[in-house]
Structures are given as C-alpha cells and as structure tokens.
Amino acid sequence: MSSSSERASRLQQEKKMLMEEVKSQKELVWILHKALEAAQLEK
C-alpha cells in the first residue's frame, strides 16, 4: 500500500516540475516572439 502512495506522490512531484518547465518555456517563446516583432519593426 505504502509503495503505491509513494509512487503517486512522486508522480505528483514530476508533474509539478513539468508544469513549471512548460510555463517557463511559454514565457521564453513569448519573449522571442516580442523580440522578433521589434526586429521587424526596425527594418
């Protein structure tokens, strides 16, 4: 019983970490998008 709950909590931890990574990647994409827009306006 304890082993399955341990596995569940570990999966929760990994899910949380993945969500954080996805969030930071979305922010990076947004920053790159804004930088590209600015570069195109300068032409």
N, C-alpha and C positions, 0 to 999 in steps of 0.2 A: 504493500500500500504506500509506504513512505517513498519508495523509489519512483512510483508513477507521479506523485505530487512533486517530487524533486525535479523530475523531467519537465513537468508542466511549468514550474516556476522558472526553470532555465530557459524554456521556450519563450516565456513572457519577457525575460531579460533580453534575449536575442531579438525579439520582435521590437522591443523598445529601442534598441540600438539601431536596428534597420530603419525605423521610423525617423530617428534623429538624422541618420545619414541621408535619407531621401529628402528631408527638409532642407538640409544644408546644400544638397545638390540643386534643389529647386532654386534656392537663393543665388547660387553661383550662375545658373542658367539665366536668371533674371538680370543679374549684373552684366553678364556677357551681352545679353540682348540690348540693354541700355547703352553699353559701350559701342556696339555696332551701330545703333541708331545715331549716336552722337558723331561717330566717324563718318557716316554717310551724309549727315547734315553739313559737315565741314567742307565737303567737296565743292 
